[in-house]
Amino acid sequence: MPQTSGRLKIVDADGTETFAELTAGSSYFRNVGVAHDVINASDHEIVFIEVEYI
């Protein structure tokens, strides 16, 4: 859950780039098994708590 609002750039394993707008206190999720890199695309620090189910 995002603790701060901001924008993330997500790069999938095949190089596809998407962006996610995070809002503090609002949940965000990705489907299980998706290999990706997450890059802070904001001009400030982003803080979030990540929970992964395996």
C-alpha positions in Angstrom: 0.0 0.0 0.0 1.4 3.4 -1.0 2.4 5.6 2.0 3.1 8.5 -0.4 1.6 9.5 -3.7 3.6 9.4 -6.9 4.2 7.8 -10.3 6.0 4.5 -11.0 7.4 3.4 -14.4 7.0 -0.4 -14.7 9.1 -2.3 -17.3 8.0 -5.8 -18.0 10.4 -8.6 -18.9 9.7 -8.0 -22.7 10.6 -4.3 -22.4 7.0 -3.0 -22.4 6.8 0.2 -20.3 3.7 1.3 -18.4 3.1 3.8 -15.7 1.2 3.5 -12.4 -0.1 6.5 -10.5 0.0 5.7 -6.8 -2.2 7.5 -4.3 -1.3 7.3 -0.6 -3.7 4.9 1.2 -5.1 3.4 -1.9 -4.1 -0.2 -2.8 -2.3 -1.1 -6.0 -1.7 -4.6 -7.4 -0.2 -6.5 -10.3 -1.1 -10.0 -11.4 0.9 -12.9 -9.9 3.9 -14.1 -11.9 4.6 -10.9 -13.8 8.4 -10.3 -14.0 9.0 -6.5 -13.9 11.2 -3.7 -12.8 9.8 -0.8 -10.9 11.3 2.7 -11.3 10.4 5.9 -9.5 9.2 8.3 -12.2 8.4 11.0 -9.6 10.6 13.9 -8.6 10.4 12.9 -5.0 10.8 9.7 -2.9 7.9 7.2 -3.0 7.3 4.9 0.0 5.1 1.8 -0.2 4.6 -1.5 1.5 4.7 -4.5 -0.8 3.2 -7.9 0.0 3.8 -10.8 -2.3 1.9 -14.1 -2.2 3.7 -17.1 -3.5 
